[in-house]
Amino acid sequence: MRLVLSDIRMQASMWLWTFLCAVVGAACSAGSVIAMFTAVSAARAAGDARMVSASIALGGNIVFFTVLAAVGIVASTVGLTLTTQRRDHALWAILGIPRNRIRSILRTELIVLGTAAGALAVPLAPLVASTALSQWTTTGLDLHGATAGFQLWHVGASVLSGVVPCLLGGWGVTRRAAKTPEMRAFRDLSDPPARPGVTRSVLALCLLAGVVGMWIPGLGLELEGGIAQRTAFAFAGDLFLICLLLLMGPWVLTPLMRFWTALLPSRGVAWHLAVQSCRTRAARSVATVLPFALSLSFVGLFMVMGNVMPGSAAGLDDVLVVLGWVFVVSWVGGLAVIALVGRERTRDSAIVAVAGARPGVVTRSTIYEGVIYAGTAIIFGAISIAVTSATIAVGAKISVVRVLDGLPWATLGVLAGVTLVTTCLALALQAARVSRTVAARALRS
């Protein structure tokens, strides 16, 4: 345990941003769970069966999407952090620490960090729950004066929300860290090739079965529930598909990034450096793109569904009621990943500077990386909107053109613009800091 705490203290700057993601994810996840159970309890106390069902339906969706986003973002950040430290783990093996011992140490570190993140989320979760209940009230739900006061089980929900994503994200990485040959960890500068692993493969097969199982009745059968039931099945199939694609991010987002950047003609040395950096640092690129791709694809799916279902709305306010916490977790995760890899980017920029590149080239190259990350997320979101529009249109038996014509394109354009500005601005600030760094000192550190 002394070694665990000592390593966390020594790597505090690396773990800081992962810890921030874990705290935000735990607060949003636990807060959503608290809001749902608080609303259900108040409705049951008032004997309002209709409101009980409405609270479970709305709260269940919010909990599902928020927990899914938190697990995905925290898992991605934990994986990137441990991958960045692989040389330190190789050094442990050289010093004689058994590999199974290394694995146990790293997993204990994740439990400690997850528990600390959950503990910090305890006072934040009721605030999230209160905000969620206020949002639900504005949508017309009569919550019978439900308030999210502190209860003892909130501590367990918050701690569990902090520990589970950390363990899920680091389980496979800790196993790989304990197996990586020492010399490979010191020799290879590029990220190691991603491997699906047993857990990810099983989960991917389950999601694929969900896609097929939902699309068959939604797109090809006549159901007793009519158009509404067909559309609901098509929506569920699309949701499974997006989760599947994001789960397989290294084999989906990386080829997508390679494809669209290869279509563009070379725009100078800075653009060439940015493209090669994004391709070489594949784990870093996927971890950066994933939060923004997740939020954009989920928003697009809900807007398509809201545009098709009678009596539903596709406005941003309605979408934020369900996906508001997903936005918070995703944006914090995206910015945390950019900050997390700052030291690695500083070293890369120092190598380019020593090779003779001008400071302006390094700065533009860093900002272009933000363009590539945002462009990949936006293209993924556009493809998901196209697929979901086509499938839901088939389920609802209307034309795809009608679905696309009814979408709030101005709002979607604003979201894409915010994604582009966020990534470019974050990397521009990092480029400004890198420009003040002495290259020789960065390479020695």
C-alpha positions as CSV (number, residue, x, y, z in Angstrom):
1,M,0.0,0.0,0.0
2,R,2.9,2.3,0.7
3,L,4.2,1.8,-2.9
4,V,0.7,2.5,-4.2
5,L,0.4,5.8,-2.4
6,S,3.9,6.7,-3.3
7,D,3.4,6.1,-7.0
8,I,0.2,8.1,-7.0
9,R,2.0,11.0,-5.3
10,M,4.9,10.8,-7.8
11,Q,2.5,10.6,-10.8
12,A,0.1,13.2,-9.4
13,S,0.4,15.5,-12.4
14,M,-0.6,12.6,-14.7
15,W,-3.4,11.4,-12.5
16,L,-4.9,14.9,-11.9
17,W,-6.9,15.1,-15.1
18,T,-8.1,11.5,-14.9
19,F,-9.1,12.2,-11.3
20,L,-11.1,15.3,-12.4
21,C,-12.9,13.2,-15.0
22,A,-13.7,10.5,-12.4
23,V,-15.1,13.1,-9.9
24,V,-17.3,14.8,-12.6
25,G,-18.4,11.4,-13.9
26,A,-19.2,10.1,-10.4
27,A,-21.1,13.3,-9.5
28,C,-23.2,13.2,-12.6
29,S,-23.9,9.5,-12.5
30,A,-24.7,9.4,-8.8
31,G,-26.8,12.6,-9.1
32,S,-28.9,11.1,-11.9
33,V,-29.5,8.0,-9.8
34,I,-30.4,10.1,-6.8
35,A,-32.8,12.2,-8.8
36,M,-34.6,9.2,-10.2
37,F,-35.1,7.5,-6.9
38,T,-36.1,10.7,-5.2
39,A,-38.8,11.4,-7.9
40,V,-40.1,7.9,-7.7
41,S,-40.3,7.9,-3.9
42,A,-42.1,11.2,-3.9
43,A,-44.6,10.0,-6.5
44,R,-45.2,6.8,-4.6
45,A,-45.8,8.7,-1.4
46,A,-48.4,10.8,-3.1
47,G,-50.0,7.7,-4.7
48,D,-49.5,9.0,-8.2
49,A,-48.9,5.8,-10.3
50,R,-48.7,7.7,-13.5
51,M,-45.9,9.9,-12.2
52,V,-44.1,6.9,-10.9
53,S,-44.0,5.4,-14.4
54,A,-43.0,8.8,-16.0
55,S,-40.2,9.3,-13.4
56,I,-38.8,5.8,-14.1
57,A,-39.0,6.2,-17.8
58,L,-37.3,9.6,-17.9
59,G,-34.9,9.0,-15.0
60,G,-33.9,5.6,-16.4
61,N,-33.0,7.1,-19.7
62,I,-31.0,9.9,-18.1
63,V,-29.2,7.4,-15.8
64,F,-28.4,5.1,-18.7
65,F,-26.9,7.7,-20.9
66,T,-25.1,9.5,-18.1
67,V,-23.5,6.3,-16.7
68,L,-22.6,5.1,-20.2
69,A,-20.9,8.4,-21.0
70,A,-19.1,8.5,-17.6
71,V,-17.8,5.0,-17.9
72,G,-16.7,5.6,-21.5
73,I,-14.9,8.9,-20.8
74,V,-13.3,7.8,-17.5
75,A,-12.3,4.4,-18.9
76,S,-10.7,6.1,-22.0
77,T,-8.8,8.6,-19.8
78,V,-7.6,5.9,-17.4
79,G,-6.4,3.8,-20.3
80,L,-4.5,6.7,-21.8
81,T,-2.9,7.6,-18.5
82,L,-1.6,4.1,-17.8
83,T,-0.4,3.7,-21.4
84,T,1.6,6.9,-21.0
85,Q,3.3,5.4,-17.9
86,R,4.2,2.1,-19.6
87,R,8.0,2.9,-19.4
88,D,7.7,3.3,-15.6
89,H,6.0,0.0,-15.3
90,A,8.7,-1.6,-17.5
91,L,11.3,-0.2,-15.1
92,W,9.5,-1.9,-12.2
93,A,9.8,-5.2,-14.0
94,I,13.5,-4.6,-14.6
95,L,14.0,-3.9,-10.9
96,G,12.5,-7.3,-10.1
97,I,8.9,-6.7,-9.2
98,P,6.8,-9.7,-10.4
99,R,4.4,-9.0,-13.2
100,N,1.3,-10.1,-11.3
101,R,2.5,-7.8,-8.4
102,I,2.7,-4.9,-10.9
103,R,-0.9,-5.6,-12.0
104,S,-2.1,-5.7,-8.5
105,I,-0.4,-2.4,-7.6
106,L,-2.0,-0.7,-10.6
107,R,-5.5,-2.0,-9.9
108,T,-5.1,-1.0,-6.3
109,E,-4.2,2.5,-7.5
110,L,-7.3,2.6,-9.5
111,I,-9.5,1.6,-6.6
112,V,-7.9,4.3,-4.4
113,L,-8.4,7.0,-7.1
114,G,-12.0,5.8,-7.7
115,T,-12.8,5.8,-4.0
116,A,-11.3,9.3,-3.5
117,A,-13.2,10.6,-6.6
118,G,-16.4,9.1,-5.3
119,A,-15.9,10.6,-1.9
120,L,-15.4,14.1,-3.5
121,A,-18.6,13.5,-5.5
122,V,-20.7,12.9,-2.4
123,P,-21.4,16.6,-1.8
124,L,-21.7,17.3,-5.6
125,A,-24.2,14.5,-6.4
126,P,-27.1,16.1,-4.5
127,L,-26.5,19.4,-6.4
128,V,-26.7,17.5,-9.7
129,A,-29.8,15.7,-8.5
130,S,-31.5,19.0,-7.5
131,T,-30.7,20.5,-10.9
132,A,-32.0,17.4,-12.7
133,L,-35.3,17.6,-10.6
134,S,-35.7,21.2,-11.5
135,Q,-35.2,20.4,-15.2
136,W,-37.8,17.6,-15.0
137,T,-40.3,20.1,-13.4
138,T,-39.9,22.5,-16.3
139,T,-40.8,19.7,-18.7
140,G,-44.2,19.4,-17.0
141,L,-43.6,16.6,-14.5
142,D,-45.4,17.1,-11.2
143,L,-42.8,15.8,-8.7
144,H,-44.9,16.5,-5.7
145,G,-42.3,18.8,-4.1
146,A,-39.5,16.2,-4.3
147,T,-36.1,17.5,-3.0
148,A,-32.8,15.7,-3.1
149,G,-31.8,15.8,0.6
150,F,-28.7,13.9,1.8
151,Q,-29.2,10.2,2.7
152,L,-26.7,7.7,3.7
153,W,-27.1,5.5,0.5
154,H,-25.9,8.5,-1.5
155,V,-22.4,7.9,-0.3
156,G,-22.4,4.3,-1.6
157,A,-23.9,5.4,-4.9
158,S,-21.2,8.1,-5.3
159,V,-18.3,5.8,-4.3
160,L,-19.5,3.1,-6.6
161,S,-19.8,5.6,-9.5
162,G,-16.2,6.6,-8.9
163,V,-14.7,3.1,-8.6
164,V,-16.5,1.2,-11.3
165,P,-15.4,3.4,-14.3
166,C,-11.8,3.4,-13.1
167,L,-11.7,-0.3,-12.8
168,L,-13.5,-0.9,-16.1
169,G,-11.1,1.5,-17.9
170,G,-7.9,0.2,-16.4
171,W,-8.6,-3.6,-16.2
172,G,-7.3,-4.4,-19.6
173,V,-4.5,-1.8,-19.6
174,T,-3.1,-3.0,-16.3
175,R,-3.0,-6.6,-17.7
176,R,-1.2,-5.3,-20.8
177,A,1.2,-3.2,-18.7
178,A,2.2,-6.2,-16.7
179,K,2.8,-8.3,-19.9
180,T,4.6,-5.7,-22.1
181,P,8.3,-6.7,-22.7
182,E,10.6,-4.2,-21.0
183,M,12.7,-3.3,-24.0
184,R,9.6,-2.8,-26.2
185,A,8.3,-0.3,-23.7
186,F,11.5,1.7,-23.8
187,R,12.1,1.3,-27.5
188,D,8.7,2.0,-29.1
189,L,7.9,5.7,-29.3
190,S,4.6,5.2,-31.0
191,D,1.5,3.9,-29.2
192,P,1.3,0.1,-29.0
193,P,-1.3,-1.4,-31.4
194,A,-4.7,-1.7,-29.9
195,R,-6.1,-5.1,-29.2
196,P,-9.8,-5.9,-28.6
197,G,-9.4,-8.1,-25.6
198,V,-11.9,-10.7,-24.4
199,T,-14.1,-8.4,-22.4
200,R,-14.4,-5.8,-25.2
201,S,-15.0,-8.5,-27.8
202,V,-17.8,-10.1,-25.8
203,L,-19.4,-6.7,-25.2
204,A,-19.1,-5.9,-28.9
205,L,-20.8,-9.1,-29.8
206,C,-23.6,-8.4,-27.4
207,L,-24.1,-4.9,-28.8
208,L,-24.0,-6.3,-32.4
209,A,-26.7,-8.8,-31.4
210,G,-28.7,-5.9,-30.0
211,V,-28.4,-4.0,-33.3
212,V,-29.6,-6.9,-35.3
213,G,-32.3,-7.9,-32.7
214,M,-33.8,-4.4,-32.7
215,W,-33.4,-3.6,-36.4
216,I,-35.2,-6.8,-37.6
217,P,-38.6,-5.9,-36.0
218,G,-38.1,-2.2,-36.4
219,L,-37.3,-2.2,-40.1
220,G,-38.8,-5.4,-41.5
221,L,-41.8,-6.6,-39.5
222,E,-45.4,-5.3,-39.1
223,L,-45.9,-5.0,-35.3
224,E,-49.0,-4.8,-33.2
225,G,-47.9,-1.5,-31.8
226,G,-47.8,0.0,-35.3
227,I,-45.4,2.8,-36.5
228,A,-44.6,3.9,-32.9
229,Q,-43.3,0.5,-32.0
230,R,-41.3,0.0,-35.2
231,T,-39.7,3.4,-34.7
232,A,-38.9,2.6,-31.1
233,F,-37.1,-0.6,-32.2
234,A,-35.2,1.3,-34.9
235,F,-34.2,3.9,-32.3
236,A,-32.9,1.1,-29.9
237,G,-31.0,-0.5,-32.8
238,D,-29.3,2.8,-33.6
239,L,-28.4,3.4,-30.0
240,F,-26.8,-0.1,-29.8
241,L,-24.9,0.7,-33.1
242,I,-23.5,4.0,-31.8
243,C,-22.4,2.3,-28.6
244,L,-20.8,-0.5,-30.6
245,L,-18.9,2.0,-32.8
246,L,-17.7,4.0,-29.8
247,L,-16.6,0.8,-28.0
248,M,-14.6,-0.1,-31.0
249,G,-13.2,3.4,-31.3
250,P,-9.5,2.5,-32.1
251,W,-10.8,0.5,-35.1
252,V,-13.5,3.1,-36.2
253,L,-12.3,6.6,-35.3
254,T,-8.6,6.0,-36.3
255,P,-9.5,4.7,-39.8
256,L,-12.0,7.5,-40.2
257,M,-9.4,10.1,-39.3
258,R,-6.9,8.6,-41.6
259,F,-9.4,8.5,-44.5
260,W,-10.6,12.1,-44.4
261,T,-7.2,13.6,-43.8
262,A,-5.8,11.5,-46.7
263,L,-8.5,13.1,-49.0
264,L,-7.2,16.6,-48.3
265,P,-4.3,17.9,-50.2
266,S,-1.1,18.7,-48.3
267,R,-1.4,22.2,-46.8
268,G,2.2,22.7,-45.8
269,V,4.7,21.4,-43.2
270,A,2.5,22.3,-40.2
271,W,-0.5,20.3,-41.6
272,H,1.7,17.4,-42.5
273,L,3.2,17.3,-38.9
274,A,-0.3,17.5,-37.4
275,V,-1.6,14.6,-39.5
276,Q,1.4,12.4,-38.8
277,S,1.2,13.2,-35.1
278,C,-2.5,12.3,-34.9
279,R,-1.8,9.0,-36.8
280,T,1.2,8.0,-34.8
281,R,-0.3,8.8,-31.4
282,A,-3.4,6.8,-32.1
283,A,-4.4,6.2,-28.5
284,R,-4.1,9.9,-27.8
285,S,-6.2,10.7,-30.8
286,V,-9.0,8.3,-30.0
287,A,-9.1,9.4,-26.4
288,T,-9.4,13.0,-27.5
289,V,-12.0,12.4,-30.3
290,L,-14.2,10.0,-28.3
291,P,-15.9,12.4,-25.9
292,F,-16.9,14.8,-28.6
293,A,-18.0,12.0,-31.0
294,L,-20.1,10.5,-28.2
295,S,-21.9,13.7,-27.4
296,L,-22.5,14.7,-31.0
297,S,-23.8,11.3,-32.1
298,F,-26.2,11.0,-29.1
299,V,-27.5,14.5,-29.7
300,G,-28.1,13.7,-33.4
301,L,-29.9,10.5,-32.5
302,F,-32.3,12.2,-30.1
303,M,-32.9,15.0,-32.5
304,V,-33.8,12.6,-35.3
305,M,-36.1,10.7,-33.0
306,G,-37.7,13.9,-31.7
307,N,-38.3,15.0,-35.3
308,V,-40.1,11.8,-36.2
309,M,-42.2,10.9,-33.2
310,P,-45.5,12.7,-33.0
311,G,-45.8,15.1,-30.1
312,S,-42.0,15.1,-29.5
313,A,-39.6,18.0,-30.0
314,A,-36.2,18.1,-31.5
315,G,-35.1,21.3,-29.8
316,L,-31.8,21.6,-27.9
317,D,-33.6,22.4,-24.6
318,D,-35.5,19.1,-24.7
319,V,-32.4,17.2,-25.7
320,L,-30.4,18.7,-22.8
321,V,-33.0,17.4,-20.3
322,V,-31.8,13.9,-21.1
323,L,-28.3,14.5,-22.3
324,G,-27.3,17.6,-20.3
325,W,-25.0,15.6,-18.0
326,V,-23.6,13.6,-20.9
327,F,-22.5,17.0,-22.3
328,V,-20.8,17.9,-19.0
329,V,-19.0,14.6,-18.7
330,S,-17.9,14.6,-22.4
331,W,-16.6,18.2,-22.5
332,V,-14.7,17.9,-19.3
333,G,-13.3,14.5,-20.5
334,G,-12.2,16.0,-23.9
335,L,-10.5,19.0,-22.3
336,A,-8.9,16.7,-19.6
337,V,-7.4,14.5,-22.3
338,I,-5.9,17.5,-24.1
339,A,-4.4,18.7,-20.9
340,L,-3.3,15.2,-19.9
341,V,-1.1,14.6,-22.9
342,G,0.5,18.1,-22.6
343,R,3.9,16.7,-21.4
344,E,4.0,14.2,-24.3
345,R,3.1,17.0,-26.8
346,T,5.7,19.3,-25.3
347,R,8.4,16.6,-26.0
348,D,7.1,16.0,-29.5
349,S,7.2,19.7,-30.2
350,A,10.8,19.9,-28.8
351,I,11.9,17.2,-31.2
352,V,10.4,19.0,-34.1
353,A,12.0,22.3,-33.0
354,V,15.4,20.7,-32.6
355,A,15.0,19.3,-36.1
356,G,14.8,22.8,-37.4
357,A,11.1,23.7,-37.5
358,R,10.2,27.4,-36.8
359,P,8.1,28.2,-33.7
360,G,5.2,29.2,-35.9
361,V,5.2,25.8,-37.6
362,V,5.0,24.0,-34.3
363,T,2.2,26.3,-33.1
364,R,0.2,25.9,-36.3
365,S,0.8,22.1,-36.2
366,T,-0.6,21.9,-32.7
367,I,-3.7,23.9,-33.6
368,Y,-4.2,21.8,-36.7
369,E,-4.3,18.8,-34.5
370,G,-7.4,20.4,-32.8
371,V,-8.9,20.8,-36.3
372,I,-8.3,17.1,-37.0
373,Y,-9.8,15.9,-33.7
374,A,-12.9,18.1,-34.1
375,G,-13.2,17.2,-37.8
376,T,-13.2,13.5,-37.0
377,A,-15.8,13.9,-34.2
378,I,-18.0,16.0,-36.5
379,I,-17.8,13.6,-39.4
380,F,-18.6,10.7,-37.0
381,G,-21.6,12.6,-35.8
382,A,-22.7,13.4,-39.4
383,I,-22.4,9.7,-40.4
384,S,-24.4,8.7,-37.3
385,I,-27.1,11.2,-38.1
386,A,-27.3,9.9,-41.7
387,V,-27.6,6.3,-40.6
388,T,-30.1,7.0,-37.8
389,S,-32.2,9.2,-40.2
390,A,-32.3,6.4,-42.8
391,T,-33.2,3.6,-40.3
392,I,-35.7,5.6,-38.3
393,A,-37.3,6.8,-41.5
394,V,-37.7,3.1,-42.6
395,G,-39.2,2.3,-39.2
396,A,-41.6,5.2,-39.3
397,K,-42.4,4.6,-43.0
398,I,-41.6,8.1,-44.1
399,S,-39.0,9.5,-46.5
400,V,-35.5,10.1,-45.4
401,V,-35.7,13.6,-47.0
402,R,-38.6,14.5,-44.7
403,V,-36.6,13.4,-41.7
404,L,-33.5,15.3,-42.7
405,D,-35.5,18.4,-43.7
406,G,-37.0,18.6,-40.2
407,L,-33.8,18.5,-38.3
408,P,-32.5,21.7,-36.6
409,W,-29.5,22.1,-38.7
410,A,-28.6,25.5,-37.3
411,T,-28.4,24.0,-33.8
412,L,-26.4,21.1,-35.1
413,G,-24.1,23.6,-36.9
414,V,-23.6,25.5,-33.7
415,L,-22.7,22.3,-31.8
416,A,-20.2,21.4,-34.5
417,G,-18.7,24.9,-34.3
418,V,-18.5,24.8,-30.5
419,T,-16.6,21.4,-30.8
420,L,-14.2,22.9,-33.3
421,V,-13.6,26.1,-31.2
422,T,-13.2,24.1,-28.0
423,T,-10.5,21.7,-29.3
424,C,-8.6,24.4,-31.2
425,L,-8.7,26.9,-28.3
426,A,-7.5,24.3,-25.8
427,L,-4.6,23.2,-28.1
428,A,-3.8,26.9,-28.9
429,L,-3.3,27.6,-25.2
430,Q,-1.1,24.5,-25.0
431,A,0.8,25.6,-28.0
432,A,1.4,29.0,-26.4
433,R,2.8,27.3,-23.3
434,V,5.0,25.0,-25.4
435,S,6.4,28.0,-27.4
436,R,7.9,29.3,-24.1
437,T,9.6,25.9,-23.3
438,V,13.3,25.4,-24.0
439,A,13.6,22.5,-26.3
440,A,16.7,21.0,-24.7
441,R,15.2,21.2,-21.3
442,A,12.0,19.5,-22.5
443,L,14.0,16.6,-24.0
444,R,16.1,16.1,-20.9
445,S,13.1,16.0,-18.6
